[in-house]
Amino acid sequence: MDIDSTDRGTIVTTTLKKGEEIFAESDALVAARPNSVAISTTGPGSFLGGLKRIFMKESPWKQRLSATEDGTTLYLSPKDGHGLAMLEFTEEDDSFYVCEDGYFASTTDVAIDVHVGFLGRFLQGNLFAMKICGQGQLIVEGRGRLGVFPLASKETMRIDNGHLIAWSCRANLQIIFAARTLWGSVKSGEGLHVLVKGPCTVCITYSRPLK
């Protein structure tokens, strides 16, 4: 899968051989060339899993897009005003946590589960985090432009809590005040920050959170 961002928007393109397939969020498909794609849905696996995805503002159903001919090119787009970022599964980063409404597409050799995250009540009210593990590629989405940062061992990065989109499950995360005191953090408008310690990969949005 390839991401192409322009002033007019962001599009994902992927060319599949016959029988190859990908997962994507509901309503992500824009076009298929030629008309050789089979569209089906895959569910959450359980009622509780579907309920958790709804709480995360995710559809309980994902699209399964399968090529019925060689050379089938698919075009997918995110929600209006959203950007995309690619995360690669590696031996070191074999799983990621993704904040609510952050999943966009992936190769089909991944497993998706929803967990109650210990950071939930701090991350813009997000109670749940989606855990995604496997192999291949994962594309996440968020408002505005997104950036992906690999952190070396013991390297740290401070992130405003409303800007965090996804992070490696092996990351060491800590909630801290933006300033020295709670009152100072409130006055600064920054509130709480997330201190991330590597080795890991993090994805953030450069856009300010909606108040």
Buried (B, 14 or more C-beta within 10 A) or exposed (E): BEBEEEEEEBBBBBBBEEEBBBBBBEEBBEEBEEEBBEEEEEEBEEEEBBEBBBBBEBBBBBBBBBBBEEEBBBBBBBEEEBBBBBBEBEEEBEBBBBBBBBBBBBBBEBEBBBEEBEBBEBBBEBBBBBBBBBEEBBBBBBBEBBEBBEBEEEEEBEBBBBBBBBBBBBBBBEBEBBBEEEEEBBEEEBBBBBEBBBBBBBBBBEBEEEE
